């Protein structure tokens, strides 16, 4: 009975010890807690009586962490919050086993292995959690350092994964140093590591080469709060945006509205576009709004980022990574009943199909100089309005720069090819430029057709043949007449001296002639 009580008391403690790590994220944003918040759970797993119990404790600790860090999803997910946290917490199972194996009876070699393996397991679990089916990479340990530049500078070496690895390594070192009954040399080495790693990150932040300055951009964020009526939500964002210039003391480069700030389809309500353009003119910069509405009658609901400038639409992007239960319900025929008890999406949103670069705020997208403007966004064509023309003569920031070469200009040394003479097949001229062994393009109408198969057989693309009924008598007569006509035409061309065998007849009645160079 005492063993059972001790086992479940340890598991309950693990569930509780996993939750404080969520305080390192906004809000309250206690970034320093990410350096030590995981150490108590590692100590509890290392003190388990066997490896199975250590893995279970780590699993429950991960469950407590994900319940706390994703608590804002409870109104959307409802009863699925606990199974989702248990599923995500299962990624911490190997973390507990390794903590028991390497930190339970620590040595210097096991400490070195723990400093390499435990952070790697944590980072791999974060990469798995970042799968689109889970809705995105929520609760990444490295994301807790968003407001601490010295630690965040490590992201320049390996992204958010490098920051997570550093924080996990510090937690492992703190747990090894605080392990009671461990060898003194191991605890001293662990304490030194726990101090050296943050100092190394601080030194990298202080001595790394600073990026070259690129200017300053003023961005205004407009968030009126949670307002359910569509028109009232639009008016609140519009009113705050129009007051920006008076409150900020000058124009801004970009105005960003909140998510689902526009609840009507702009194609069906062009007046909303005119109001957004008026806001852009008043604020001095384009407006980036979010449209959450059905597109047309049968177009479905999309989450669209719509960029509107003073003269019209500049671009759009349809969201590709949707949030489970918030924007769609997985396996809706099976789990659709959850919408009756929670705020889950009543209708599934549609996913976008491609990325888009939206030029805004005086920061045009980088592109190769020989390419044309970025035409990947498709919403302006649906809205029936043209993108605003920029000073370079292009649309949407992708036009020709002043004084630069146009899309079809490759320099003065390369002139445009002249058109072929009248009566000369353009496919044969292209073939001559590519080489004699090159075939004729299939799309050209003068390309000779494939030779007919023997009588009674039809040739398939793969080379196989299948039997078919023979052609009717009148069809055979027409084929004989056409073959005779092609033979006579070919002979007359050869006798005239215009060509020396470079004649390609076809059953369609056309003759492609390669004219000698002297006549071109």
C-alpha positions in Angstrom: 0.0 0.0 0.0 2.8 2.4 0.8 4.6 1.6 -2.5 1.3 2.4 -4.4 0.9 5.6 -2.4 4.5 6.7 -3.0 4.2 5.9 -6.7 1.1 8.1 -7.2 2.3 10.8 -5.0 5.4 11.1 -7.3 3.2 11.1 -10.4 1.0 13.8 -8.9 4.1 15.9 -8.1 5.3 15.5 -11.6 2.0 16.8 -13.0 2.3 19.8 -10.7 6.0 20.5 -11.4 5.5 20.6 -15.1 3.1 23.6 -14.9 5.4 26.4 -13.6 7.6 26.3 -16.7 4.6 27.9 -18.6 5.2 31.1 -16.6 8.3 31.7 -18.7 5.9 32.5 -21.7 3.7 35.5 -22.1 2.0 36.3 -19.9 3.6 36.9 -17.3 6.8 36.3 -19.4 9.3 35.3 -16.6 12.0 34.5 -19.1 14.6 33.6 -16.5 12.3 30.7 -15.3 13.2 28.8 -18.6 16.7 28.3 -17.3 15.6 26.4 -14.2 11.9 25.5 -14.6 12.6 22.0 -16.1 15.2 21.0 -13.5 12.7 19.9 -10.7 11.0 17.5 -13.1 14.3 16.0 -14.2 15.3 15.5 -10.6 12.0 13.8 -9.9 12.4 11.5 -12.9 16.0 10.7 -11.9 14.8 9.7 -8.4 12.3 7.1 -9.7 12.8 3.5 -8.6 12.8 2.2 -12.2 13.0 3.5 -15.8 9.3 2.9 -16.5 8.3 5.1 -13.5 10.7 7.8 -14.6 9.2 7.9 -18.1 5.7 8.1 -16.7 6.7 11.0 -14.5 8.2 12.8 -17.4 5.0 12.2 -19.4 2.8 13.6 -16.7 5.1 16.5 -16.3 4.8 17.3 -20.0 1.0 17.0 -19.7 1.0 19.5 -16.9 3.2 21.9 -19.0 1.0 21.7 -22.1 -2.2 22.1 -20.0 -0.8 25.3 -18.5 0.8 26.8 -21.7 -2.2 26.1 -23.9 -4.8 27.0 -21.4 -6.2 29.7 -23.7 -7.4 26.9 -26.0 -9.8 25.5 -23.4 -12.9 27.4 -24.7 -12.2 26.2 -28.2 -11.1 22.6 -27.5 -13.3 21.9 -24.5 -13.1 18.3 -23.3 -10.3 17.5 -25.8 -7.9 19.6 -23.9 -6.8 16.8 -21.6 -6.3 14.1 -24.4 -4.4 16.7 -26.5 -2.1 17.5 -23.6 -1.6 13.7 -22.9 -0.7 13.2 -26.6 1.8 16.1 -26.6 3.2 15.0 -23.2 4.0 11.6 -24.6 6.9 13.2 -26.4 8.6 13.7 -23.1 8.7 9.9 -22.3 12.3 9.4 -23.5 13.3 12.5 -21.5 12.4 10.8 -18.3 14.1 7.5 -19.2 17.3 9.3 -20.1 17.2 11.4 -16.9 16.9 8.2 -14.8 19.7 6.5 -16.8 22.2 9.3 -16.9 21.4 11.5 -13.8 20.3 8.7 -11.4 23.9 7.6 -10.7 25.9 10.5 -12.3 29.5 10.4 -13.4 31.5 12.8 -15.5 30.9 10.8 -18.6 27.2 10.4 -18.0 27.0 14.1 -17.3 28.5 14.9 -20.7 26.1 12.4 -22.3 23.2 14.0 -20.5 24.2 17.5 -21.6 24.1 16.3 -25.3 21.2 13.8 -25.3 18.5 15.3 -23.1 18.4 18.7 -24.9 18.5 16.8 -28.3 15.4 14.7 -27.3 13.6 17.9 -26.2 14.4 19.7 -29.5 13.3 16.6 -31.5 10.0 16.6 -29.6 9.5 20.2 -30.3 10.1 19.6 -34.0 7.5 16.8 -34.0 5.0 19.1 -32.2 5.5 21.7 -34.9 3.7 19.4 -37.4 0.8 21.1 -39.1 -1.7 18.6 -37.8 -1.1 19.9 -34.2 -1.8 23.4 -35.3 1.7 24.8 -35.0 4.7 25.0 -32.7 3.1 26.2 -29.5 5.1 26.1 -26.3 8.6 26.0 -27.8 11.1 26.5 -25.0 13.2 28.9 -27.1 10.2 31.1 -27.8 10.1 32.1 -24.1 13.2 34.3 -24.7 11.4 36.6 -27.1 12.1 39.6 -24.8 15.6 38.7 -23.7 18.1 39.7 -26.4 21.2 38.0 -25.0 19.7 34.6 -25.1 17.7 35.3 -28.2 20.9 36.0 -30.1 21.7 32.3 -30.1 18.9 32.0 -32.7 21.4 33.4 -35.3 23.3 30.1 -35.0 20.4 27.6 -35.3 17.1 29.3 -35.0 14.7 28.7 -32.2 16.0 25.1 -31.9 19.4 26.4 -30.8 17.8 28.5 -28.1 15.8 25.5 -26.8 18.9 23.4 -26.8 20.8 26.0 -24.7 18.0 26.3 -22.2 17.5 22.5 -21.9 21.3 22.1 -21.4 21.3 24.6 -18.6 18.4 22.8 -16.9 20.2 19.5 -17.1 23.3 21.1 -15.6 21.2 22.7 -12.8 19.5 19.3 -12.1 22.9 17.5 -11.9 24.4 20.1 -9.6 21.4 20.0 -7.3 21.2 16.2 -7.2 21.6 15.1 -3.5 24.2 12.5 -2.8 26.1 12.9 -6.1 29.9 12.9 -6.4 31.4 16.3 -5.6 33.4 16.4 -8.9 30.2 15.8 -10.9 28.2 18.4 -9.0 31.0 21.0 -9.4 31.3 20.3 -13.1 27.5 20.6 -13.5 27.5 23.9 -11.6 30.3 25.3 -13.7 28.5 24.3 -16.9 25.3 25.9 -15.7 27.2 29.2 -15.3 29.4 29.0 -18.4 26.6 28.3 -20.9 24.6 31.5 -20.2 27.8 33.5 -20.1 28.8 32.1 -23.5 25.5 33.2 -24.9 26.0 36.6 -23.4 29.5 36.9 -24.9 28.1 35.9 -28.3 25.5 38.6 -28.1 28.0 41.2 -27.1 30.8 40.3 -29.5 29.1 39.0 -32.6 29.1 41.2 -35.7 26.2 43.6 -35.7 24.0 43.5 -38.8 24.2 46.6 -41.0 21.4 49.1 -40.3 18.6 49.1 -42.8 16.6 52.0 -41.6 13.5 52.4 -39.3 10.0 51.3 -40.0 7.0 52.5 -38.0 4.3 49.9 -37.5 1.0 50.6 -35.8 -0.9 47.6 -34.2 -4.7 48.1 -34.0 -6.5 45.8 -31.6 -10.0 47.0 -30.5 -10.7 43.9 -28.4 -13.2 41.0 -28.8 -16.2 42.5 -30.7 -18.6 40.0 -32.2 -20.8 42.1 -34.6 -19.0 42.4 -38.0 -19.7 46.1 -38.6 -19.0 47.2 -35.1 -15.6 45.4 -35.2 -14.8 47.1 -38.5 -15.8 50.5 -37.2 -13.7 50.1 -34.0 -10.6 49.2 -36.0 -11.3 52.1 -38.5 -11.8 54.6 -35.7 -8.5 53.7 -34.0 -6.6 53.7 -37.2 -7.9 57.2 -38.2 -6.7 58.6 -34.9 -3.2 57.2 -35.3 -1.7 60.2 -37.1 -2.7 62.6 -34.5 -1.6 60.3 -31.6 1.7 59.2 -33.1 2.8 62.6 -34.4 3.3 61.6 -38.0 2.6 59.0 -40.7 3.2 55.3 -40.2 4.7 52.8 -42.6 2.2 50.0 -41.9 -1.0 49.6 -40.0 -1.8 46.1 -38.8 -5.3 45.1 -37.8 -6.2 42.2 -35.6 -7.2 38.7 -36.7 -10.7 38.4 -38.3 -10.9 42.2 -38.3 -13.0 42.0 -41.6 -15.9 39.7 -41.4 -17.3 40.3 -45.0 -16.0 39.2 -48.4 -14.4 42.3 -50.0 -15.4 41.0 -53.4 -19.1 41.2 -52.4 -18.6 44.5 -50.4 -16.3 46.8 -52.4 -17.2 49.6 -49.9 -15.0 47.9 -47.3 -12.1 48.2 -49.7 -12.8 51.9 -50.2 -12.9 52.4 -46.4 -9.6 50.5 -46.0 -8.0 52.7 -48.7 -9.2 55.8 -46.9 -7.6 54.6 -43.7 -4.3 54.0 -45.6 -4.4 57.5 -47.0 -5.1 59.0 -43.6 -2.5 57.0 -41.7 0.2 57.5 -44.4 0.8 53.7 -45.0 -0.9 50.6 -46.2 -3.3 48.6 -44.0 -2.8 44.9 -43.4 -6.3 43.5 -42.5 -7.4 39.9 -41.9 -10.5 38.7 -43.8 -12.5 35.8 -42.2 -15.5 35.4 -44.5 -16.9 33.2 -47.1 -15.5 33.8 -50.6 -18.4 33.9 -53.0 -21.3 31.6 -52.8 -19.5 28.2 -52.9 -15.9 29.4 -52.4 -15.6 28.4 -48.8 -14.2 30.4 -45.9 -10.6 31.5 -46.0 -8.4 33.4 -43.5 -6.9 36.0 -45.8 -4.3 38.6 -45.0 -5.3 41.5 -47.2 -2.9 44.4 -47.8 -4.6 47.6 -49.0 -2.8 50.8 -50.0 -4.0 54.3 -50.6 -4.8 53.4 -54.2 -6.2 49.8 -53.8 -5.3 46.3 -53.1 -1.5 45.5 -53.0 -1.7 41.8 -52.3 -3.2 39.0 -50.3 -2.2 35.7 -48.6 -4.5 32.8 -47.6 -3.5 31.1 -44.3 -2.0 27.7 -44.9 -1.6 26.4 -41.3 -4.9 26.3 -39.6 -5.5 25.8 -35.9 -7.3 22.6 -35.0 -10.8 23.1 -33.5 -10.3 26.9 -33.7 -10.4 27.1 -37.5 -11.3 23.5 -38.4 -12.4 20.3 -36.7 -10.3 17.2 -37.4 -12.4 14.3 -38.4 -15.6 16.4 -38.4 -17.9 13.4 -39.1 -16.6 11.8 -35.9 -15.8 14.8 -33.7 -18.3 17.4 -35.0 -20.4 17.0 -31.9 -17.8 19.1 -29.9 -19.1 22.3 -31.6 -22.3 22.0 -29.6 -20.5 22.4 -26.3 -17.5 24.6 -27.2 -16.5 27.5 -29.3 -14.9 25.3 -32.0 -15.3 26.2 -35.6 -18.8 25.6 -36.9 -17.5 25.5 -40.5 -14.1 24.4 -41.6 -11.8 27.1 -43.1 -10.0 26.3 -46.3 -6.3 26.2 -46.5 -4.2 28.4 -48.8 -2.1 26.8 -51.5 0.9 29.1 -51.9 3.0 31.6 -50.1 2.9 35.3 -51.1 5.3 38.2 -50.4 3.4 41.4 -49.7 5.5 44.6 -50.2 4.6 47.1 -47.5 6.2 49.6 -45.1 8.9 50.7 -47.5 10.4 47.2 -47.5 9.9 45.7 -51.0 10.6 42.0 -51.4 13.9 40.9 -52.8 13.7 39.4 -56.2 16.0 38.6 -59.1 16.6 41.6 -61.4 15.6 39.7 -64.5 12.2 38.6 -63.1 8.9 40.4 -63.4 6.6 41.5 -60.6 5.4 39.1 -58.0 2.0 37.9 -59.3 1.4 35.1 -56.8 -1.4 36.8 -54.9 -4.8 36.4 -56.6 -7.2 38.3 -54.6 -6.9 41.6 -56.5 -8.2 39.9 -59.6 -11.1 38.5 -57.8 -12.0 41.9 -56.2 -12.1 43.5 -59.6 -9.5 46.2 -58.6 -6.0 46.7 -59.9 -3.1 46.9 -57.5 -1.8 50.3 -56.8 0.9 51.5 -59.2 4.2 52.3 -57.6 6.6 55.0 -58.7 8.6 52.4 -60.7 5.8 51.8 -63.1 4.9 48.3 -61.7 2.1 47.1 -59.6 2.3 46.0 -56.0 6.0 47.0 -55.5 7.2 44.6 -58.2 7.5 47.0 -61.1 10.6 48.1 -63.0 12.9 50.2 -60.8 13.8 53.7 -62.1 16.6 53.5 -64.6 16.8 49.7 -64.5 16.3 47.2 -67.3 12.8 46.0 -68.1 11.5 42.5 -68.0 12.4 41.7 -71.6 15.6 43.7 -71.7 18.8 41.7 -71.2 21.3 44.3 -72.3 22.2 45.9 -75.6 24.3 43.0 -76.7 21.4 40.7 -76.9 18.8 41.6 -79.5 15.4 40.1 -80.0 15.2 37.3 -82.5 13.4 38.2 -85.8 10.4 36.4 -86.9 10.9 33.6 -89.5 10.2 34.3 -93.2 6.7 33.7 -94.5 6.1 30.1 -95.4 8.9 28.7 -93.3 7.9 26.4 -90.4 9.0 28.1 -87.1 9.4 24.7 -85.4 12.2 23.7 -87.9 14.0 27.0 -87.3 13.9 26.3 -83.6 15.1 22.8 -84.1 18.1 24.1 -86.1 19.1 26.3 -83.2 18.8 23.5 -80.7 20.6 20.9 -83.0 19.8 18.3 -85.5 19.0 15.7 -82.9 16.4 17.7 -81.2 12.8 16.7 -81.9 10.0 19.0 -83.0 7.7 20.6 -80.4 4.5 18.7 -79.9 2.4 21.8 -79.7 3.3 23.0 -83.2 0.6 22.2 -85.8 3.2 21.4 -88.4 4.8 18.6 -86.4 4.4 15.3 -88.3 2.2 12.8 -86.7 3.3 9.4 -85.6 3.4 6.8 -88.4 0.4 4.6 -88.5 0.6 1.1 -87.1 0.1 -1.9 -89.4 -3.4 -2.6 -90.5 -5.7 -3.8 -87.8 -3.4 -2.5 -84.9 -3.3 0.7 -82.9 -0.2 1.9 -81.2 -0.4 3.0 -77.5 1.8 5.6 -75.9 3.7 2.9 -74.0 4.5 1.0 -77.2 1.9 -1.7 -76.8 -0.6 -2.5 -79.5 -4.2 -3.5 -79.4 -6.5 -4.8 -82.1 -9.2 -2.7 -83.6 -11.7 -3.0 -86.3 -10.4 -2.2 -89.8 -11.3 1.2 -91.3 -14.4 1.3 -93.6 -13.8 1.3 -97.4 -14.5 5.0 -97.9 -11.9 5.8 -95.2 -9.3 3.7 -97.0 -9.9 5.5 -100.3 -9.4 8.9 -98.6 -6.1 7.8 -97.0 -4.9 6.6 -100.4 -5.8 9.9 -102.0 -4.1 12.0 -99.3 -0.9 9.9 -99.5 -0.8 10.3 -103.3 -1.2 14.1 -103.0 1.6 14.3 -100.4 3.9 12.2 -102.7 3.2 14.5 -105.7 3.8 17.6 -103.6 7.1 16.3 -102.3 8.4 15.4 -105.8 7.5 18.8 -107.2 9.4 20.5 -104.4 12.5 18.4 -105.0 12.5 19.0 -108.7 12.2 22.8 -108.1 15.5 22.7 -106.2 14.1 24.4 -103.1 15.1 21.5 -100.9 17.2 18.4 -101.0 15.3 15.8 -99.0 14.4 17.9 -95.9 10.7 17.4 -96.4 8.5 16.1 -93.7 5.0 15.0 -95.0 2.2 14.1 -92.7 -1.2 12.5 -93.1 -2.9 15.8 -92.2 -2.0 17.1 -95.7 0.7 19.6 -94.6 4.3 19.7 -95.7 7.0 21.2 -93.6 9.9 22.5 -95.7 13.4 23.5 -94.5 14.4 26.3 -96.8 18.2 26.5 -97.6 20.1 29.3 -95.9 20.7 31.1 -99.2 17.0 31.8 -99.5 16.6 33.0 -95.9 
